[in-house]
Amino acid sequence: MKIIQKISYIIILIFVLTPIITFNQNTDANNSRDKKLIKAAKEIIIDGGICALITLDKEGRPRVRAMDAFEPENDLTIWFGTNANSRKVTQIKNDSRVSLYYLDGDATGYVMIYGTAELVNDPKEKEKRWKVEWEDFYQNKAEDYLLIKVSPIWMEISSPPRNIFSDTVNWQPPMVKFNPKN
């Protein structure tokens, strides 16, 4: 009888611990997978160079423009410089939801980042994120030059050369969700 009781306890313990162990393994696998996807995304972003910044106008229509972004931060935060009087600034003030699209340099893959944009007018940040080739565009750098900081909420990526493939049925690419800082 005691043997049956011990076996019952062991079976119950296995059933209780298995989901916990499996969850931890999946979490580690996802972290490893996410790190691989983020690494590949950074490669595409750097290799692709120019990106498309998509904002929403006051009627909710998407507006797209090519942007010369700075290299991504480790968490895929992306920074841009822009004219403080541009339409995109007004659009971001009205609705901070944005999308970024980078096509790989050889056009074999892409990264799409959905996030929130923040307008940054801090002089130290502006000096840190300045390109000499922009001097002709900003006659009064202190007033005309503004930064856009995009914090990612999620991203998707497709890159067959990096063995990152979309779902074969619905073509959904792999996705990484980021922890919001707010």
Salt bridges, closest charged atoms under 4 A:
ASP34 OD1 - ARG33 NH1 2.71
GLU43 OE2 - LYS39 NZ 3.28
GLU43 OE1 - ARG162 NE 2.79
ASP57 OD2 - ARG61 NE 2.96
ASP57 OD2 - ARG63 NE 2.96
GLU59 OE1 - ARG61 NH2 2.87
ASP68 OD1 - LYS131 NZ 2.96
GLU73 OE2 - ARG129 NH2 3.20
ASP75 OD2 - LYS181 NZ 2.63
ASP95 OD2 - ARG97 NH2 2.76
ASP104 OD2 - ARG162 NH1 2.62
GLU125 OE1 - ARG129 NE 2.94
GLU127 OE1 - LYS141 NZ 3.09
